[in-house]
Amino acid sequence: MNDQAMQQIAPDPGGSGDIDGTEVLRLARDSIEYGLVHGEPSPVDCDDLPRVLTEPAATFTTLRFEGYLRGCCGTLEAVRPLAEDVTHSAFQAAFRDVRFEPVGKHEVDTIRLEVSVLSPLETIPVSGEAELLQQLTPGVDGLVIVADGRRATFLPKVWEMLPEPERFLAGLKAKCGLAEDYWAGSLAFQRYRTTSYVESNT
């Protein structure tokens, strides 16, 4: 395994300050290495872990190879212990993201991992697009859109590429299969915040 240091790159809006980010990243990387051999996420024994890692949490794992996105998958609701969710999201990002070929053995030592721990989803009651845009906090809010049984999300990091709320929302609509100018009263929105941990080469 390559020598990595952990950096927390986001504030702690979700109350995750007592999480050991180094351990979270270790779980993610171990799951990818295990998945290369066994084709499934690495098993987790919660009895051997700190309590905070055994509490339910939702996570996303993002992979980058030579600075480019190499995979990103996760969950929006806290349905598993944090440690299990990390191993699952890391495996999914490496081997099940349909936008990319599965990660190969030759890439493992050079991919850079980022694990984001999500705060609980918060419904945003809005009567129109202008009201929604006014409520968003650029650079901080992750956003979920629900439309006709479909759901899509942008993590807060996407604000780096789409810094204006109008562009951010338009891009999320497109991801959900909607026209960028589409609006209907049936649309539903939720937001969340993240605490993110990223590997950095030492």
N, C-alpha and C positions, 0 to 999 in steps of 0.2 A: 504494500500500500504506500502511496506517496505521502510525504511528510506535509501535513496540513495544519494550519492554525485556524482557530475559530474567531470570527468577528461578528458581533451583533450589529446589524446594520439598520435596525429600526427601533423606534421608541417602544415602550411596553404598554400599549393601550389595552391589551387583553389581560393584564395581570399575570404575565408569564415570567416575571423577573426572577423567580426562584428556580427556573428550569436551567439545567446544565446544558448549555448549547453545544459544548464539545461532545457530550454524551449523545445528544440528539443527532449530531452529524455522524458520529461513529455508527450509530444504529442504521442510519441511511446508507452509509457506504458499505457496511457489512452486509446489508440486505442485497445490494447490487452484486457484490462479489459472490454471495451465496446463490443468487439467482442465476449467475452465469453457469454454475455447475448443476444446480438442482431444478431450475425452471420455476421457482416459486420464491416468495419472500422468506427471509430467514425467520425461524421460530423465535419467540420471545418468552422468557420466563419472568413474569412480572414479580414473582416472589423475591427475585434477586435485585430488583431495581428500587430506587427512591420512590416514595409515594407519589410525588408530582408526576412521574412518568407513567404511573398506572391509572391516573385519572383520565376520564374521557376527554378527548380533544380532537379537533379537525386540523389536518395539515396538508400542505402542498409541498412537493419537492420539485425543484427546478434544476436541470442539468445544463451546463454550458461547456462547449468544447471549442477551444481556441477563441473564446469570446462570443461564440454564436450559440443560440438556443439549440439544445440537443434533446430536450424532452421536458415536459411539465405535466404532472398529474396530481390529483389530490381529492380530498373530500371537503364538503361544506358544512356537514353536521358532525357533531361529536358522537360517534357511535361505537368507538373502540378506545381502549386505553391509548394514551399518547404514544407510548413506545411502539405498540402494534400498528398504529396508524402511520407512523413514520416509516416503518419497514414496508408497509403496503404501498404508500405513495411513492417511495423511492423505487421499489420494484416496478410499479406501473410506469413511472416516468422513464425508466431505463429500457423497458422491454415491451410495453403495451401502448405507448403513445402512437396512435395510428398515423401521425404526421411524419414519423421518422422510422428508419430501420432500427432494429434492436441494437443496443450498445454492444460493441464487440470487446473481446478481451484486450485488444491492443489499445483501446480508448480509456480503460478504467483508471489508469494512473494519471491521466491528463484531464479528465472531466472534472469540473468544479461544481460542487453541490451547494445548493441553498435550500434550507428548510424553513418554511413559514408556518407558524402556529397561529391559527385564526381565533379571533374572539367570537362569541356567539352572534348569530345573524340577528340583525335588527330590521324589522319591516319599516319601509319609508312610505307613509301615506301621502300621496300626492294627487292633485286633480289635473295636472298638466305638466308638460315637459319643462316649461320655464320654472315652475315651482321645484321640480326635481333638481334641476341644474343649480338652483340657488342653495339647495341643502347639501350638495356634495362638497367635500373638503379635498381639494387636489393634493396629491402626494400622500394622502393618509387613508382615504376610504377605498376599500375594495367594494365592488358593486356586482350584484346578481340581478339578472333580468329573467323574468318568467313570462312566457308567451305561448299560449295554446299548447301547453304540455311540454314545451321545450324550455331549457334553462341554460344560461351561459354566464360566465363570470370573468371579470378582469381583476387580477391581484393589484394591490396598490402600486407595485413596481411599474405597471403599465403606464402610469402617469408620466414616467420619464420619457416615453415615446409620444404620448398623447397628452400634453400638459393642459390643454384647454378643456373644460368640462363638456363643451359641445362636441369636440372631436372624440373625447373619451367615450361619451354615450353613443355617438354614431358608430364607432368601432365595435362597441359591445353589441349594438343591434345587429350589425353585419355578422358578427360571430354567431349570433342566435338565428341567423337566416332571415333577418328582416331588412327592409329598405332603411337606409340611414335616416330618412325623414318620416318614418312610420310612427304613428301614435294611435293608441286606442285605449279606451277606459279599462279594458281587461288586462292591460299590462300591469305586472306587479314587480316591485323592486325591494331588494334587501341590501344592507351594507354590513361591512365588518371591517375590522382592522387586524393587522398582523404584527407579530414579533418575529423577525427573521434572523436566521443564523447562517453565515456563509463561510465556506472554506476559503482561506487565502494562503498562497504558497509562502512558506517561511524561507 
